[in-house]
Amino acid sequence: MAGGTTMEWNRLYGKDRKPTLEEAGTFAGGLLSEDFMGFMAENCPAAPKLEYSGCTMQPGWNIKFKKNGKNVCTLYPLDGYFICMILIGGDAMAEMEARLGDFTPYIQGKFRDTRIFQGSRWLYLEIRDQAVERDLEELVFLKLRSMGLTPGPTPEKGKRTTREKGKGTTREKGKGTAARGKGKRNEDEN
């Protein structure tokens, strides 16, 4: 996975120069900065966090989405696109196998070709177009369900998230009313 674009990212943003989420999105292009990050803000109950990794496979700054100490996915900005690492295991793997035909040939091939390691398939997906980005959204929903999380917006600071009958809600501290968070995509949009 390492290559010229990774080296350029690392030259622009070395260990001592942390990029902003906006800079990462601009470097990776529109899908990361607008589409996917917007999707994650509306549907992932984990806030994005920039972290530096010295991993030889994909070194440099990446964007992690973690909840309760577990990784939902990690994004690696590259020149004009991004890579997403998402682990699919357990119940999520069984559901993925059952629904594999619903995904693009690219995702199908990646899933089939990725060996199981520690009970999961560690998918490294190049997100270069909207069709694959939409598949990634479905994988995030699948991953969230396997983690016991309900898709919904990241709670704002000063608010806490509660779960009621499988639906995410956000309540302001000290207030009795709840505003329902956005959940799964409308099936008619597929």
N, CA, C and O of each residue as an XYZ file, in Angstrom:
760
protein
N       0.806     -1.196      0.000
C       0.000      0.000      0.000
C       0.851      1.262      0.000
O       0.410      2.299     -0.497
N       2.051      1.197      0.543
C       2.895      2.378      0.568
C       3.306      2.722     -0.854
O       3.494      1.833     -1.684
N       3.442      4.000     -1.132
C       3.819      4.423     -2.466
C       4.075      5.911     -2.495
O       4.196      6.546     -1.448
N       4.158      6.475     -3.698
C       4.447      7.888     -3.848
C       3.439      8.787     -3.162
O       3.821      9.784     -2.551
N       2.167      8.458     -3.248
C       1.164      9.327     -2.639
C       1.261      9.306     -1.120
O       1.020     10.328     -0.477
N       1.606      8.170     -0.539
C       1.788      8.099      0.907
C       2.980      8.947      1.313
O       2.925      9.665      2.311
N       4.053      8.867      0.547
C       5.242      9.652      0.862
C       4.931     11.144      0.781
O       5.405     11.916      1.615
N       4.142     11.561     -0.207
C       3.776     12.971     -0.318
C       2.972     13.407      0.904
O       3.224     14.484      1.445
N       2.024     12.612      1.344
C       1.224     12.906      2.531
C       2.140     13.041      3.743
O       1.976     13.956      4.551
N       3.097     12.136      3.869
C       4.016     12.177      5.005
C       4.958     13.372      4.948
O       5.340     13.898      5.993
N       5.341     13.814      3.752
C       6.184     15.017      3.636
C       5.394     16.255      4.022
O       5.908     17.131      4.717
N       4.151     16.331      3.577
C       3.316     17.489      3.912
C       2.991     17.543      5.396
O       2.990     18.614      6.003
N       2.716     16.381      5.975
C       2.284     16.311      7.372
C       3.091     15.243      8.099
O       2.655     14.102      8.251
N       4.277     15.642      8.543
C       5.114     14.736      9.316
C       4.566     14.567     10.723
O       3.535     15.137     11.079
N       5.263     13.786     11.501
C       4.823     13.478     12.863
C       4.593     14.740     13.702
O       3.716     14.766     14.565
N       5.381     15.779     13.445
C       5.289     17.014     14.229
C       4.333     18.046     13.633
O       4.209     19.146     14.170
N       3.657     17.712     12.534
C       2.714     18.651     11.904
C       1.378     17.953     11.677
O       1.132     17.372     10.620
N       0.529     18.022     12.686
C      -0.777     17.356     12.630
C      -1.718     18.113     11.692
O      -1.935     19.312     11.868
N      -2.276     17.421     10.698
C      -3.230     18.086      9.801
C      -4.592     18.240     10.488
O      -4.862     17.616     11.514
N      -5.428     19.073      9.905
C      -6.817     19.147     10.354
C      -7.623     18.132      9.548
O      -7.141     17.607      8.544
N      -8.827     17.861      9.981
C      -9.707     16.980      9.206
C      -9.976     17.581      7.828
O     -10.077     16.857      6.839
N     -10.092     18.909      7.768
C     -10.338     19.573      6.493
C      -9.151     19.391      5.549
O      -9.341     19.149      4.357
N      -7.917     19.506      6.077
C      -6.733     19.313      5.243
C      -6.650     17.873      4.734
O      -6.289     17.638      3.581
N      -6.982     16.922      5.588
C      -6.991     15.516      5.166
C      -8.022     15.308      4.060
O      -7.758     14.615      3.077
N      -9.199     15.914      4.226
C     -10.252     15.790      3.221
C      -9.881     16.427      1.899
O     -10.165     15.871      0.838
N      -9.248     17.590      1.953
C      -8.817     18.268      0.732
C      -7.773     17.440     -0.002
O      -7.833     17.315     -1.225
N      -6.817     16.872      0.728
C      -5.769     16.061      0.114
C      -6.360     14.826     -0.555
O      -5.966     14.463     -1.663
N      -7.310     14.181      0.127
C      -7.892     12.934     -0.384
C      -8.955     13.167     -1.452
O      -9.281     12.246     -2.200
N      -9.496     14.366     -1.538
C     -10.498     14.651     -2.555
C     -11.910     14.660     -1.992
O     -12.127     14.395     -0.810
N     -12.865     14.970     -2.863
C     -14.249     15.201     -2.474
C     -14.949     14.082     -1.740
O     -15.735     14.354     -0.833
N     -14.692     12.818     -2.099
C     -15.415     11.730     -1.436
C     -15.150     11.709      0.060
O     -16.068     11.478      0.847
N     -13.907     11.946      0.463
C     -13.596     11.938      1.890
C     -14.082     13.211      2.549
O     -14.691     13.160      3.617
N     -13.825     14.346      1.935
C     -14.135     15.600      2.599
C     -15.629     15.869      2.691
O     -16.081     16.482      3.658
N     -16.396     15.433      1.724
C     -17.813     15.768      1.727
C     -18.696     14.548      1.966
O     -19.389     14.476      2.981
N     -18.678     13.610      1.060
C     -19.612     12.493      1.114
C     -19.427     11.600      2.335
O     -20.337     11.472      3.154
N     -18.268     10.990      2.459
C     -18.108      9.984      3.503
C     -18.046     10.603      4.894
O     -18.643     10.065      5.826
N     -17.343     11.717      5.057
C     -17.283     12.341      6.382
C     -18.667     12.848      6.791
O     -19.013     12.805      7.972
N     -19.456     13.323      5.839
C     -20.831     13.718      6.144
C     -21.669     12.526      6.567
O     -22.448     12.609      7.516
N     -21.505     11.418      5.860
C     -22.198     10.186      6.229
C     -21.818      9.763      7.646
O     -22.688      9.426      8.450
N     -20.521      9.781      7.951
C     -20.070      9.356      9.278
C     -20.606     10.287     10.364
O     -20.989      9.817     11.435
N     -20.641     11.584     10.111
C     -21.165     12.531     11.100
C     -22.635     12.257     11.406
O     -23.072     12.411     12.546
N     -23.393     11.853     10.395
C     -24.817     11.588     10.582
C     -25.111     10.208     11.151
O     -26.154     10.012     11.774
N     -24.217      9.252     10.952
C     -24.551      7.864     11.263
C     -23.633      7.138     12.229
O     -24.019      6.100     12.766
N     -22.442      7.641     12.467
C     -21.500      6.936     13.336
C     -21.446      7.614     14.700
O     -21.116      8.796     14.787
N     -21.766      6.878     15.769
C     -21.747      7.474     17.103
C     -20.339      7.666     17.664
O     -20.183      7.866     18.869
N     -19.319      7.609     16.821
C     -17.932      7.838     17.232
C     -17.391      9.044     16.469
O     -17.564      9.145     15.255
N     -16.743      9.945     17.177
C     -16.171     11.132     16.547
C     -14.841     10.787     15.876
O     -14.119      9.913     16.357
N     -14.507     11.463     14.770
C     -13.226     11.206     14.110
C     -12.069     11.730     14.956
O     -12.171     12.777     15.596
N     -10.968     10.983     14.943
C      -9.784     11.389     15.699
C      -8.557     11.174     14.822
O      -8.338     10.080     14.303
N      -7.763     12.220     14.663
C      -6.517     12.109     13.905
C      -5.455     11.470     14.786
O      -5.230     11.910     15.913
N      -4.802     10.434     14.275
C      -3.741      9.751     15.009
C      -2.571      9.516     14.072
O      -2.754      9.293     12.875
N      -1.367      9.569     14.625
C      -0.170      9.296     13.840
C       0.234      7.847     14.037
O       0.248      7.346     15.161
N       0.560      7.178     12.948
C       0.979      5.783     13.003
C       2.330      5.625     12.316
O       2.557      6.166     11.234
N       3.216      4.884     12.955
C       4.501      4.570     12.355
C       4.487      3.238     11.636
O       5.533      2.740     11.220
N       3.302      2.656     11.486
C       3.154      1.364     10.820
C       3.794      1.410      9.432
O       3.569      2.349      8.668
N       4.584      0.398      9.116
C       5.260      0.388      7.819
C       4.300      0.160      6.661
O       4.606      0.511      5.521
N       3.136     -0.427      6.947
C       2.175     -0.702      5.888
C       1.509      0.578      5.375
O       1.319      0.734      4.169
N       1.156      1.484      6.274
C       0.507      2.738      5.896
C       0.868      3.801      6.941
O       0.032      4.163      7.769
N       2.114      4.305      6.904
C       2.549      5.256      7.924
C       1.933      6.634      7.734
O       1.476      6.984      6.645
N       1.930      7.409      8.813
C       1.477      8.793      8.751
C       0.182      9.017      9.512
O      -0.279      8.163     10.269
N      -0.386     10.189      9.286
C      -1.622     10.576      9.956
C      -2.805      9.852      9.328
O      -2.909      9.753      8.106
N      -3.692      9.349     10.174
C      -4.913      8.704      9.706
C      -6.071      9.184     10.559
O      -5.875      9.851     11.575
N      -7.268      8.842     10.144
C      -8.485      9.251     10.854
C      -9.142      7.993     11.388
O      -9.531      7.108     10.626
N      -9.263      7.922     12.708
C      -9.875      6.749     13.337
C     -11.242      7.112     13.892
O     -11.457      8.205     14.415
N     -12.152      6.166     13.763
C     -13.462      6.252     14.390
C     -13.516      5.118     15.402
O     -13.609      3.950     15.026
N     -13.457      5.463     16.696
C     -13.474      4.459     17.762
C     -14.629      4.747     18.704
O     -14.975      5.901     18.961
N     -15.216      3.675     19.213
C     -16.278      3.798     20.214
C     -16.057      2.707     21.245
O     -15.883      1.539     20.897
N     -16.064      3.090     22.509
C     -15.860      2.150     23.617
C     -14.577      1.338     23.443
O     -14.540      0.149     23.761
N     -13.528      1.984     22.938
C     -12.238      1.334     22.758
C     -12.140      0.424     21.547
O     -11.097     -0.190     21.321
N     -13.208      0.325     20.765
C     -13.203     -0.536     19.576
C     -13.211      0.324     18.320
O     -13.864      1.366     18.261
N     -12.472     -0.136     17.319
C     -12.339      0.595     16.071
C     -13.505      0.295     15.131
O     -13.768     -0.864     14.812
N     -14.201      1.342     14.689
C     -15.227      1.184     13.661
C     -14.523      1.077     12.310
O     -14.757      0.135     11.554
N     -13.665      2.042     12.016
C     -12.862      2.008     10.796
C     -11.748      3.038     10.906
O     -11.792      3.930     11.753
N     -10.748      2.904     10.038
C      -9.637      3.849      9.968
C      -9.501      4.301      8.523
O      -9.541      3.488      7.599
N      -9.338      5.613      8.339
C      -9.210      6.200      7.006
C      -7.787      6.702      6.797
O      -7.210      7.349      7.671
N      -7.230      6.399      5.632
C      -5.885      6.818      5.264
C      -5.982      7.747      4.061
O      -6.253      7.277      2.956
N      -5.770      9.057      4.239
C      -5.840      9.985      3.109
C      -4.684      9.765      2.140
O      -3.528      9.666      2.554
N      -4.996      9.689      0.872
C      -3.997      9.601     -0.188
C      -4.338     10.659     -1.229
O      -5.387     11.296     -1.140
N      -3.479     10.849     -2.196
C      -3.646     11.924     -3.166
C      -4.843     11.661     -4.083
O      -4.737     10.891     -5.037
N      -5.978     12.300     -3.794
C      -7.166     12.185     -4.628
C      -8.133     11.081     -4.245
O      -9.194     10.956     -4.858
N      -7.793     10.277     -3.246
C      -8.690      9.217     -2.775
C      -8.289      8.837     -1.355
O      -7.371      9.431     -0.789
N      -8.962      7.863     -0.784
C      -8.557      7.397      0.536
C      -8.733      5.897      0.632
O      -9.487      5.286     -0.125
N      -8.018      5.323      1.582
C      -8.143      3.901      1.896
C      -8.887      3.803      3.216
O      -8.641      4.582      4.136
N      -9.787      2.852      3.304
C     -10.480      2.575      4.558
C     -10.131      1.163      4.999
O     -10.253      0.208      4.231
N      -9.693      1.046      6.252
C      -9.492     -0.268      6.847
C     -10.688     -0.522      7.766
O     -10.962      0.254      8.681
N     -11.385     -1.612      7.503
C     -12.521     -1.997      8.334
C     -12.446     -3.502      8.553
O     -12.293     -4.271      7.604
N     -12.555     -3.909      9.801
C     -12.495     -5.326     10.150
C     -13.907     -5.884     10.196
O     -14.781     -5.330     10.862
N     -14.127     -6.978      9.489
C     -15.426     -7.637      9.466
C     -15.242     -9.028     10.057
O     -14.511     -9.852      9.507
N     -15.906     -9.287     11.178
C     -15.789    -10.584     11.835
C     -17.087    -10.975     12.514
O     -18.035    -10.190     12.546
N     -17.135    -12.180     13.054
C     -18.287    -12.660     13.809
C     -19.583    -12.592     13.037
O     -19.660    -13.019     11.885
N     -20.626    -12.037     13.697
C     -21.942    -11.906     13.069
C     -21.881    -11.065     11.797
O     -22.598    -11.331     10.832
N     -21.022    -10.050     11.804
C     -20.900     -9.189     10.627
C     -20.375     -9.978      9.430
O     -20.793     -9.739      8.298
N     -19.461    -10.919      9.676
C     -18.922    -11.718      8.571
C     -20.005    -12.618      7.996
O     -20.106    -12.766      6.778
N     -20.816    -13.218      8.859
C     -21.900    -14.079      8.376
C     -22.899    -13.269      7.549
O     -23.353    -13.728      6.501
N     -23.243    -12.067      8.016
C     -24.171    -11.216      7.265
C     -23.546    -10.779      5.937
O     -24.222    -10.747      4.908
N     -22.267    -10.445      5.968
C     -21.575    -10.030      4.745
C     -21.561    -11.156      3.719
O     -21.802    -10.923      2.535
N     -21.281    -12.366      4.165
C     -21.281    -13.512      3.249
C     -22.658    -13.715      2.632
O     -22.765    -14.035      1.448
N     -23.716    -13.532      3.425
C     -25.080    -13.707      2.927
C     -25.466    -12.613      1.932
O     -26.258    -12.857      1.022
N     -24.913    -11.412      2.097
C     -25.287    -10.266      1.261
C     -24.237     -9.909      0.213
O     -24.362     -8.879     -0.450
N     -23.225    -10.719      0.051
C     -22.088    -10.370     -0.800
C     -22.501     -9.943     -2.208
O     -21.899     -9.031     -2.773
N     -23.510    -10.582     -2.777
C     -23.971    -10.239     -4.119
C     -24.556     -8.843     -4.238
O     -24.720     -8.343     -5.351
N     -24.879     -8.196     -3.112
C     -25.427     -6.838     -3.123
C     -24.345     -5.777     -3.303
O     -24.656     -4.607     -3.528
N     -23.081     -6.175     -3.205
C     -21.980     -5.226     -3.241
C     -21.333     -5.185     -4.627
O     -21.535     -6.080     -5.447
N     -20.557     -4.134     -4.870
C     -19.856     -3.990     -6.150
C     -18.862     -5.136     -6.332
O     -18.415     -5.733     -5.353
N     -18.517     -5.444     -7.582
C     -17.512     -6.490     -7.815
C     -16.194     -6.216     -7.075
O     -15.530     -7.155     -6.636
N     -15.815     -4.950     -6.934
C     -14.586     -4.605     -6.213
C     -14.657     -5.085     -4.760
O     -13.730     -5.733     -4.275
N     -15.749     -4.769     -4.070
C     -15.899     -5.172     -2.664
C     -16.010     -6.690     -2.569
O     -15.420     -7.300     -1.677
N     -16.755     -7.302     -3.477
C     -16.867     -8.765     -3.471
C     -15.485     -9.412     -3.579
O     -15.162    -10.330     -2.826
N     -14.680     -8.929     -4.516
C     -13.343     -9.484     -4.714
C     -12.450     -9.277     -3.506
O     -11.743    -10.196     -3.092
N     -12.474     -8.078     -2.937
C     -11.662     -7.795     -1.751
C     -12.059     -8.711     -0.596
O     -11.202     -9.247      0.106
N     -13.368     -8.885     -0.406
C     -13.840     -9.734      0.693
C     -13.396    -11.182      0.484
O     -12.894    -11.824      1.407
N     -13.582    -11.687     -0.725
C     -13.201    -13.082     -1.013
C     -11.693    -13.305     -0.914
O     -11.248    -14.352     -0.445
N     -10.906    -12.319     -1.357
C      -9.452    -12.471     -1.416
C      -8.743    -12.191     -0.089
O      -7.561    -12.500      0.056
N      -9.450    -11.616      0.869
C      -8.829    -11.286      2.155
C      -8.943    -12.475      3.096
O     -10.038    -12.953      3.389
N      -7.800    -12.939      3.560
C      -7.785    -14.081      4.483
C      -8.294    -13.671      5.856
O      -8.195    -12.512      6.257
N      -8.833    -14.639      6.557
C      -9.289    -14.399      7.926
C      -8.062    -14.382      8.833
O      -7.237    -15.294      8.795
N      -7.953    -13.333      9.650
C      -6.863    -13.172     10.603
C      -7.473    -12.797     11.945
O      -8.198    -11.807     12.042
N      -7.192    -13.565     12.960
C      -7.732    -13.345     14.302
C      -9.260    -13.237     14.278
O      -9.841    -12.409     14.979
N      -9.895    -14.072     13.473
C     -11.351    -14.143     13.432
C     -12.045    -13.097     12.579
O     -13.275    -13.051     12.542
N     -11.278    -12.251     11.889
C     -11.870    -11.185     11.075
C     -11.169    -11.088      9.729
O     -10.041    -11.547      9.552
N     -11.875    -10.476      8.792
C     -11.251    -10.102      7.522
C     -10.896     -8.618      7.655
O     -11.766     -7.780      7.890
N      -9.624     -8.313      7.505
C      -9.132     -6.948      7.597
C      -9.155     -6.357      6.187
O      -8.200     -6.511      5.426
N     -10.236     -5.692      5.853
C     -10.408     -5.152      4.510
C      -9.731     -3.786      4.391
O     -10.009     -2.875      5.172
N      -8.845     -3.654      3.411
C      -8.235     -2.376      3.052
C      -8.834     -1.996      1.710
O      -8.509     -2.591      0.683
N      -9.710     -1.001      1.725
C     -10.493     -0.660      0.542
C     -10.100      0.704     -0.010
O     -10.092      1.694      0.721
N      -9.774      0.757     -1.295
C      -9.500      2.028     -1.955
C     -10.832      2.646     -2.350
O     -11.597      2.061     -3.117
N     -11.101      3.835     -1.820
C     -12.367      4.511     -2.098
C     -12.079      5.596     -3.132
O     -11.594      6.681     -2.813
N     -12.398      5.260     -4.390
C     -12.104      6.150     -5.517
C     -13.362      6.619     -6.242
O     -13.291      7.528     -7.069
N     -14.519      6.012     -5.945
C     -15.745      6.414     -6.637
C     -16.943      6.246     -5.706
O     -16.851      5.622     -4.649
N     -18.065      6.821     -6.127
C     -19.257      6.813     -5.276
C     -19.847      5.429     -5.069
O     -20.389      5.160     -3.997
N     -19.765      4.551     -6.041
C     -20.344      3.211     -5.877
C     -19.641      2.462     -4.746
O     -20.297      1.830     -3.918
N     -18.327      2.528     -4.709
C     -17.577      1.856     -3.648
C     -17.784      2.585     -2.321
O     -17.845      1.951     -1.267
N     -17.893      3.911     -2.369
C     -18.155      4.686     -1.147
C     -19.506      4.293     -0.555
O     -19.625      4.181      0.665
N     -20.515      4.085     -1.375
C     -21.834      3.650     -0.880
C     -21.741      2.253     -0.263
O     -22.372      1.980      0.758
N     -20.960      1.377     -0.878
C     -20.735      0.054     -0.280
C     -20.072      0.184      1.088
O     -20.423     -0.529      2.028
N     -19.112      1.098      1.190
C     -18.448      1.310      2.476
C     -19.454      1.765      3.528
O     -19.365      1.349      4.683
N     -20.400      2.605      3.152
C     -21.447      3.022      4.093
C     -22.200      1.805      4.624
O     -22.472      1.716      5.821
N     -22.537      0.871      3.741
C     -23.232     -0.347      4.178
C     -22.352     -1.181      5.105
O     -22.845     -1.771      6.066
N     -21.053     -1.231      4.821
C     -20.132     -1.959      5.698
C     -20.057     -1.308      7.077
O     -19.956     -2.002      8.088
N     -20.107      0.022      7.120
C     -20.099      0.722      8.412
C     -21.360      0.381      9.195
O     -21.283      0.116     10.395
N     -22.525      0.383      8.538
C     -23.761     -0.017      9.230
C     -23.628     -1.437      9.782
O     -23.992     -1.699     10.928
N     -23.114     -2.337      8.971
C     -22.922     -3.726      9.376
C     -21.981     -3.797     10.582
O     -22.254     -4.524     11.537
N     -20.882     -3.049     10.544
C     -19.906     -3.025     11.636
C     -20.526     -2.454     12.906
O     -20.332     -3.005     13.990
N     -21.269     -1.357     12.785
C     -21.898     -0.753     13.963
C     -22.849     -1.733     14.637
O     -22.848     -1.867     15.861
N     -23.660     -2.416     13.832
C     -24.589     -3.403     14.410
C     -23.827     -4.512     15.119
O     -24.239     -4.961     16.188
N     -22.714     -4.959     14.532
C     -21.935     -6.036     15.150
C     -21.285     -5.580     16.456
O     -20.953     -6.409     17.303
N     -21.101     -4.271     16.626
C     -20.532     -3.717     17.854
C     -21.617     -3.396     18.880
O     -21.320     -2.933     19.982
N     -22.884     -3.646     18.509
C     -23.988     -3.334     19.410
C     -24.318     -1.854     19.456
O     -24.916     -1.382     20.424
N     -23.935     -1.109     18.417
C     -24.182      0.327     18.363
C     -25.304      0.630     17.380
O     -25.446     -0.036     16.355
N     -26.087      1.628     17.703
C     -27.159      2.069     16.826
C     -26.644      3.228     15.990
O     -26.119      4.196     16.541
N     -26.782      3.153     14.671
C     -26.353      4.285     13.853
C     -27.077      5.555     14.270
O     -28.285      5.545     14.509
N     -26.339      6.629     14.354
C     -26.889      7.923     14.731
C     -25.759      8.924     14.843
O     -24.589      8.542     14.824
N     -26.092     10.198     14.959
C     -25.054     11.226     14.981
C     -24.183     11.141     16.229
O     -24.597     10.632     17.270
N     -22.964     11.655     16.090
C     -22.071     11.766     17.233
C     -22.667     12.795     18.173
O     -22.998     13.899     17.741
N     -22.816     12.460     19.459
C     -23.384     13.442     20.392
C     -22.506     14.681     20.478
O     -21.278     14.593     20.458
N     -23.156     15.841     20.576
C     -22.409     17.078     20.748
C     -21.870     17.121     22.164
O     -22.393     16.460     23.061
N     -20.818     17.907     22.357
C     -20.249     18.047     23.687
C     -21.324     18.596     24.621
O     -22.058     19.512     24.253
N     -21.418     18.041     25.821
C     -22.439     18.474     26.766
C     -23.728     17.686     26.645
O     -24.680     17.940     27.383
N     -23.775     16.729     25.721
C     -24.950     15.876     25.565
C     -24.517     14.443     25.758
O     -23.336     14.126     25.613
N     -25.439     13.584     26.077
C     -25.117     12.166     26.197
C     -26.046     11.387     25.279
O     -27.158     11.824     24.984
N     -25.584     10.248     24.839
C     -26.390      9.408     23.961
C     -27.052      8.327     24.787
O     -26.424      7.724     25.657
N     -28.334      8.081     24.511
C     -29.056      6.983     25.145
C     -29.610      6.100     24.047
O     -29.730      6.526     22.899
N     -29.941      4.896     24.392
C     -30.510      3.968     23.415
C     -31.888      3.552     23.899
O     -32.056      3.104     25.033
N     -32.872      3.708     23.022
C     -34.235      3.320     23.356
C     -34.783      2.446     22.244
O     -34.968      2.904     21.117
N     -35.039      1.190     22.564
C     -35.614      0.245     21.605
C     -34.867      0.246     20.278
O     -35.482      0.230     19.211
N     -33.518      0.263     20.348
C     -32.724      0.160     19.133
C     -32.594      1.440     18.336
O     -32.024      1.422     17.245
N     -33.111      2.566     18.851
C     -33.006      3.825     18.132
C     -32.104      4.761     18.919
O     -32.204      4.837     20.143
N     -31.229      5.467     18.230
C     -30.346      6.419     18.898
C     -31.094      7.708     19.177
O     -31.812      8.213     18.314
N     -30.930      8.237     20.364
C     -31.491      9.533     20.705
C     -30.422     10.333     21.414
O     -29.510      9.775     22.024
N     -30.541     11.633     21.328
C     -29.613     12.503     22.026
C     -30.420     13.379     22.956
O     -31.391     14.016     22.546
N     -30.010     13.406     24.218
C     -30.684     14.239     25.209
C     -29.681     15.233     25.769
O     -28.539     14.879     26.062
N     -30.115     16.486     25.917
C     -29.254     17.435     26.593
C     -29.280     17.098     28.070
O     -30.311     16.694     28.608
N     -28.132     17.268     28.725
C     -28.068     16.989     30.151
C     -29.076     17.866     30.872
O     -29.149     19.073     30.640
N     -29.850     17.246     31.746
C     -30.817     17.978     32.541
C     -32.129     18.260     31.838
O     -33.009     18.877     32.439
N     -32.303     17.840     30.600
C     -33.543     18.078     29.855
C     -34.284     16.774     29.685
O     -33.662     15.718     29.564
N     -35.596     16.827     29.675
C     -36.390     15.614     29.573
C     -36.804     15.238     28.166
O     -37.286     14.124     27.958
N     -36.638     16.118     27.193
C     -37.074     15.801     25.835
C     -35.928     15.231     25.032
O     -34.762     15.516     25.305
N     -36.259     14.434     24.052
C     -35.228     13.798     23.217
C     -35.480     14.125     21.765
O     -36.625     14.217     21.324
N     -34.409     14.300     21.029
C     -34.491     14.480     19.577
C     -33.923     13.233     18.940
O     -32.798     12.832     19.238
N     -34.686     12.628     18.076
C     -34.249     11.388     17.445
C     -33.123     11.678     16.462
O     -33.214     12.598     15.649
N     -32.052     10.876     16.546
C     -30.915     10.997     15.627
C     -31.237     10.335     14.306
O     -32.152      9.516     14.218
N     -30.487     10.689     13.281
C     -30.667     10.053     11.976
C     -30.169      8.636     12.055
O     -29.156      8.365     12.699
N     -30.857      7.741     11.417
C     -30.489      6.327     11.460
C     -30.088      5.813     10.107
O     -29.363      6.478      9.366
N     -30.553      4.641      9.787
C     -30.178      3.972      8.547
C     -30.683      4.735      7.338
O     -31.692      5.439      7.388
N     -29.937      4.569      6.237
C     -30.353      5.196      4.987
C     -31.682      4.627      4.539
O     -32.019      3.481      4.836
N     -32.422      5.438      3.827
C     -33.678      5.007      3.252
C     -33.394      3.934      2.214
O     -32.589      4.145      1.306
N     -34.034      2.809      2.336
C     -33.790      1.694      1.418
C     -34.132      2.053     -0.024
O     -33.601      1.437     -0.949
N     -35.016      3.044     -0.239
C     -35.380      3.436     -1.595
C     -34.242      4.159     -2.305
O     -34.264      4.277     -3.530
N     -33.236      4.654     -1.554
C     -32.127      5.377     -2.151
C     -31.128      4.444     -2.808
O     -30.307      4.894     -3.607
N     -31.175      3.159     -2.495
C     -30.178      2.210     -3.022
C     -30.398      1.931     -4.476
O     -29.653      1.157     -5.077
